[in-house]
Amino acid sequence: QVQLVESGGGLVQAGGSLRLSCAASGRIFSMYAMAWFRQAPGKEREFAAGISRNGDTTRYADSVKGRFTISRDNAKNTVYLQMNSLRPEDTAEYYCAAIIQGSTIGVYTTTSEYRYWGQGTQVTVSS
């Protein structure tokens, strides 16, 4: 079992930046592949960024590529999402997700692959 707690959301103007954090407790954090998903009102939850257990492999949705950066600090049991050049269409609830995986380099992009979820943090980008 692992517990995930997101923080860092808020209200920002278009073009601004935010850094989300997801703190994990429970089993050994380095055993988990991690990801950030987001869900806008009336829309399905979608993949934003993912990172492998060892942090060497990352993947991004096309909509955030070049603007968002996912990273992790296994010593601090934390994964981050640095969001730059934010746009109004980035407005959503952002969720951290985790799954134990044998592969150290695998990154997973669908909601069904993740077993553990945080409660979410709201990001609102004004135009």
Residue pairs with C-beta under 8 A, 6 or more apart in sequence:
1 26
1 27
1 116
2 24
2 25
2 26
2 27
2 29
2 32
2 98
2 116
3 24
3 25
3 26
3 116
4 22
4 23
4 24
4 96
4 97
4 98
4 116
4 117
4 118
5 22
5 23
5 25
5 118
5 119
6 20
6 21
6 22
6 94
6 95
6 96
6 118
6 119
6 120
6 121
7 20
7 21
7 22
7 23
7 121
8 18
8 19
8 20
8 21
8 121
9 18
9 20
9 94
9 121
9 122
9 123
10 18
10 122
10 123
10 124
11 124
11 125
11 126
12 18
12 86
12 123
12 124
12 125
12 126
13 125
13 126
14 86
14 87
14 88
14 125
14 126
14 127
15 85
15 86
16 86
16 125
17 82
17 83
17 84
17 85
17 86
18 83
18 86
18 123
19 80
19 81
19 82
19 83
20 36
20 80
20 81
20 83
20 94
20 96
20 121
20 123
21 78
21 79
21 80
22 34
22 36
22 78
22 79
22 80
22 81
22 96
22 118
23 76
23 77
23 78
24 32
24 77
24 78
24 79
24 98
25 77
27 100
29 74
29 77
30 53
30 54
30 74
31 53
31 100
31 101
32 53
32 98
32 99
32 100
32 101
32 116
33 50
33 51
33 52
33 53
33 98
33 99
33 100
33 101
33 103
33 106
33 107
33 108
34 50
34 51
34 70
34 72
34 79
34 96
34 97
34 98
35 47
35 48
35 49
35 50
35 51
35 70
35 96
35 97
35 98
35 107
35 108
35 109
35 114
36 48
36 49
36 50
36 70
36 79
36 81
36 94
36 95
36 96
36 97
37 45
37 46
37 47
37 48
37 94
37 95
37 97
37 111
37 114
38 45
38 46
38 48
38 90
38 92
38 93
38 94
38 95
38 123
39 45
39 46
39 92
39 93
39 95
39 120
40 89
40 91
40 92
40 93
43 92
45 95
45 111
46 61
47 61
47 109
47 110
47 111
48 60
48 61
48 64
48 68
48 81
48 94
49 58
49 59
49 60
49 61
49 64
49 68
49 69
49 70
49 81
50 58
50 59
50 70
50 107
50 108
50 109
51 57
51 58
51 70
51 71
51 72
51 79
51 107
52 58
52 103
52 104
52 105
52 106
52 107
53 101
53 103
53 104
53 105
53 106
54 104
54 105
55 71
55 72
55 74
56 104
56 105
57 105
57 106
57 107
58 69
58 70
58 107
59 107
59 109
60 68
60 70
63 89
64 83
64 90
67 83
67 84
67 85
67 86
68 81
68 82
68 83
68 84
69 81
69 82
69 84
70 79
70 80
70 81
70 82
71 79
71 80
71 82
72 78
72 79
72 80
73 79
73 80
79 96
81 94
83 90
83 123
86 123
86 125
87 125
88 125
88 126
88 127
89 125
90 123
90 125
91 123
91 124
91 125
92 122
92 123
93 120
93 121
93 122
93 123
94 120
94 121
94 122
94 123
95 117
95 118
95 119
95 120
96 117
96 118
97 111
97 114
97 116
97 117
97 118
98 114
98 115
98 116
98 117
99 108
99 113
99 114
99 115
99 116
100 115
101 108
108 114
